Amino acid sequence: MGLKVLIVGAGNAGPLLALYLQRAGHVPTVCDMYNPLDEGARDVPLFFGDVGGAIALQTNGQRVLDDVGLLDELLQKSSEPFDNAVFAKIDGSSPVDVSNFEGTRNGSASNATTNTSATVSANANGTGANTGSVKSNSSGTRDKYTTVTLMRMNLQHTVGSACNRLGIRYILNSKLVSISESESGVTAVFANGSTASADVLIGADGVHSATRLLIFGEQTREVFANIIHHIGITELGLGKGENGEDLVLDHTAGFYNDRVGNHGMVFLRTSPTNSAFQVIENNLPPPTEAVEEHWRPVSNLPVESKRLAVLVEGWGAAKNHVEIVRHARRITTSPIYVVPRLPSFHKGRVLLIGDAAHAMLPHLGQGTNIAMEDAGVLGNLFASLGDDWQTVFKLYDQIRIPRIKFVSDQSNMVKAMDNASYGHFVVKVMAFASKRLGYLDKIASYNFKEEVKAALAKLPPK
Ligand SMILES: Cc1cc2nc3c(=O)[nH]c(=O)nc-3n(C[C@H](O)[C@H](O)[C@H](O)COP(=O)(O)OP(=O)(O)OC[C@H]3O[C@@H](n4cnc5c(N)ncnc54)[C@H](O)[C@@H]3O)c2cc1C
């Protein structure tokens, strides 16, 4: 009959793992302290389920979505490929091209088919599909993985809908507060007094994971990185500003940095009519609001958008960037935390995935991608090893610990480069060199299926 698996957390990693498990004949249940589709709707009126900003879907994340058969649907809701991405000074000057990181989707690069152009249309709220030129093959699917940006809510909806189609059980509005384990199983206790039992429990409850603290103790509590991201969404277009300003972006993705002032901005065109942005402040004291308030859109939008516009104007930001910030239709304040490195991701019948296990600095945009990798590895192991969860957990550590260390080390290094006092010319040279050496490809092109295959092949025959 398969294992009963309780997944705590219906964010990006949890429901993806549930898809794998259900298909492999196990019985997953996903629980969350919120109803993710209601999120954000409590303080300010929003589109149904519309919360957060954008994520960059890189090759490694796309490979997992491909594995569960959802990639083509999601690419229809994504931006054009990162074929016009730049790294520049805070005012937009001195740009260096950082586009076209990609991996092969079908077979080797040499047998990929020739790209043609396809056009898909944008949805009404401007957060959806791309109307620009998309690299695709004759069947309408892309033959390569090229980084795209996607509204997080589109990822949530698509994976959540696939879970619903398979009849996966959700327990919502249930906050995990305690875990007890016996020889035969594990029981989660929720704040509303209800309980749920299973053979194993997977903690996918994000950076402020209750599962991690309950299992591994207070010494594994997340640490504030002194960085705050103000994440915004703005409708783009000609003459869209109150005074007729053009709200336009010159690049698919732009990363703007002032290493002396120690602040930065990111602008991502998620569709021809939508920009997601981040205003990044460093060296800040810890936030005072409760962690439950994180990822809630600000309720004083007119005040906050004006404050941020004045702030980035003072940094010397380009005029169009200032106006895009000023005209945000939603802003979410996101304090950045990292999780101390864990020597193992499991204990007893409990295992951690995603931010709960290894939230890292966001400087490579890998958080969501690597969380999806976790789900891909664990899902494939459970599909191959059936009820033998002890071996699944052991191989999971074996595969994930070196990989997570590598990617989080690289994220730390990029942060150090961001904050170093050398001039932009040195950054240009390094960005050029790392592109030529395929540095980012090495991070993003990771093939989790090969890693799982290799680990399984080393198991002694039964
Ligand atoms: C609402 C929201 C919006 C976000 N928006 C963005 C964004 O715009 N851009 C970006 O780069 N990243 C965003 N993130 C973070 C991003 O989703 C994660 O960094 C990354 O995808 C890793 O995913 P995860 O599944 O490990 O964690 P998350 O996606 O953070 O999911 C964790 C889930 O666990 C639930 N949870 C937490 N504690 C408990 C508990 N005690 N009991 C039950 N459930 C619990 C949370 O409600 C959440 O749904 C957002 C996260 C959230 C929760």
Ligand as a Chemical Component Dictionary entry (heavy atoms), coordinates in Angstrom:
data_LIG
# 
_chem_comp.id                   LIG 
_chem_comp.type                 NON-POLYMER 
_chem_comp.pdbx_formal_charge   0 
_chem_comp.three_letter_code    LIG 
# 
loop_
_chem_comp_atom.comp_id 
_chem_comp_atom.atom_id 
_chem_comp_atom.alt_atom_id 
_chem_comp_atom.type_symbol 
_chem_comp_atom.charge 
_chem_comp_atom.model_Cartn_x 
_chem_comp_atom.model_Cartn_y 
_chem_comp_atom.model_Cartn_z 
_chem_comp_atom.pdbx_ordinal 
LIG C1  C1  C 0 3.923  33.188 1.143  1  
LIG C2  C2  C 0 5.314  33.102 0.605  2  
LIG C3  C3  C 0 5.687  33.926 -0.481 3  
LIG C4  C4  C 0 6.977  33.854 -0.989 4  
LIG N1  N1  N 0 7.331  34.649 -2.051 5  
LIG C5  C5  C 0 8.585  34.562 -2.577 6  
LIG C6  C6  C 0 8.987  35.367 -3.677 7  
LIG O1  O1  O 0 8.229  36.159 -4.176 8  
LIG N2  N2  N 0 10.244 35.247 -4.165 9  
LIG C7  C7  C 0 11.128 34.350 -3.620 10 
LIG O2  O2  O 0 12.262 34.252 -4.103 11 
LIG N3  N3  N 0 10.786 33.569 -2.566 12 
LIG C8  C8  C 0 9.543  33.653 -2.035 13 
LIG N4  N4  N 0 9.198  32.865 -0.972 14 
LIG C9  C9  C 0 10.209 31.937 -0.439 15 
LIG C10 C10 C 0 10.342 30.723 -1.338 16 
LIG O3  O3  O 0 9.086  30.138 -1.575 17 
LIG C11 C11 C 0 11.261 29.727 -0.653 18 
LIG O4  O4  O 0 12.471 30.382 -0.337 19 
LIG C12 C12 C 0 11.702 28.554 -1.513 20 
LIG O5  O5  O 0 10.853 28.313 -2.567 21 
LIG C13 C13 C 0 11.819 27.275 -0.695 22 
LIG O6  O6  O 0 10.541 26.663 -0.615 23 
LIG P1  P1  P 0 10.058 25.830 0.643  24 
LIG O7  O7  O 0 8.916  24.995 0.180  25 
LIG O8  O8  O 0 11.213 25.176 1.283  26 
LIG O9  O9  O 0 9.552  26.936 1.668  27 
LIG P2  P2  P 0 8.297  27.959 1.526  28 
LIG O10 O10 O 0 7.944  28.180 0.103  29 
LIG O11 O11 O 0 8.660  29.120 2.362  30 
LIG O12 O12 O 0 7.093  27.157 2.192  31 
LIG C14 C14 C 0 7.015  26.848 3.572  32 
LIG C15 C15 C 0 5.556  26.563 3.919  33 
LIG O13 O13 O 0 5.507  26.042 5.239  34 
LIG C16 C16 C 0 4.411  26.621 5.936  35 
LIG N5  N5  N 0 4.695  26.568 7.380  36 
LIG C17 C17 C 0 5.645  27.265 8.053  37 
LIG N6  N6  N 0 5.625  26.941 9.357  38 
LIG C18 C18 C 0 4.631  26.024 9.513  39 
LIG C19 C19 C 0 4.127  25.311 10.636 40 
LIG N7  N7  N 0 4.626  25.471 11.884 41 
LIG N8  N8  N 0 3.091  24.448 10.449 42 
LIG C20 C20 C 0 2.554  24.269 9.202  43 
LIG N9  N9  N 0 3.000  24.924 8.105  44 
LIG C21 C21 C 0 4.036  25.784 8.260  45 
LIG C22 C22 C 0 4.344  28.039 5.367  46 
LIG O14 O14 O 0 3.048  28.600 5.533  47 
LIG C23 C23 C 0 4.695  27.817 3.889  48 
LIG O15 O15 O 0 3.560  27.596 3.095  49 
LIG C24 C24 C 0 7.915  32.933 -0.413 50 
LIG C25 C25 C 0 7.547  32.122 0.674  51 
LIG C26 C26 C 0 6.252  32.199 1.181  52 
LIG C27 C27 C 0 5.858  31.297 2.351  53 
# 
loop_
_chem_comp_bond.comp_id 
_chem_comp_bond.atom_id_1 
_chem_comp_bond.atom_id_2 
_chem_comp_bond.value_order 
_chem_comp_bond.pdbx_ordinal 
LIG C1  C2  SING 1  
LIG C2  C3  SING 2  
LIG C2  C26 DOUB 3  
LIG C3  C4  DOUB 4  
LIG C4  N1  SING 5  
LIG C4  C24 SING 6  
LIG N1  C5  DOUB 7  
LIG C5  C6  SING 8  
LIG C5  C8  SING 9  
LIG C6  O1  DOUB 10 
LIG C6  N2  SING 11 
LIG N2  C7  SING 12 
LIG C7  O2  DOUB 13 
LIG C7  N3  SING 14 
LIG N3  C8  DOUB 15 
LIG C8  N4  SING 16 
LIG N4  C9  SING 17 
LIG N4  C24 SING 18 
LIG C9  C10 SING 19 
LIG C10 O3  SING 20 
LIG C10 C11 SING 21 
LIG C11 O4  SING 22 
LIG C11 C12 SING 23 
LIG C12 O5  SING 24 
LIG C12 C13 SING 25 
LIG C13 O6  SING 26 
LIG O6  P1  SING 27 
LIG P1  O7  DOUB 28 
LIG P1  O8  SING 29 
LIG P1  O9  SING 30 
LIG O9  P2  SING 31 
LIG P2  O10 DOUB 32 
LIG P2  O11 SING 33 
LIG P2  O12 SING 34 
LIG O12 C14 SING 35 
LIG C14 C15 SING 36 
LIG C15 O13 SING 37 
LIG C15 C23 SING 38 
LIG O13 C16 SING 39 
LIG C16 N5  SING 40 
LIG C16 C22 SING 41 
LIG N5  C17 SING 42 
LIG N5  C21 SING 43 
LIG C17 N6  DOUB 44 
LIG N6  C18 SING 45 
LIG C18 C19 SING 46 
LIG C18 C21 DOUB 47 
LIG C19 N7  SING 48 
LIG C19 N8  DOUB 49 
LIG N8  C20 SING 50 
LIG C20 N9  DOUB 51 
LIG N9  C21 SING 52 
LIG C22 O14 SING 53 
LIG C22 C23 SING 54 
LIG C23 O15 SING 55 
LIG C24 C25 DOUB 56 
LIG C25 C26 SING 57 
LIG C26 C27 SING 58 
# 
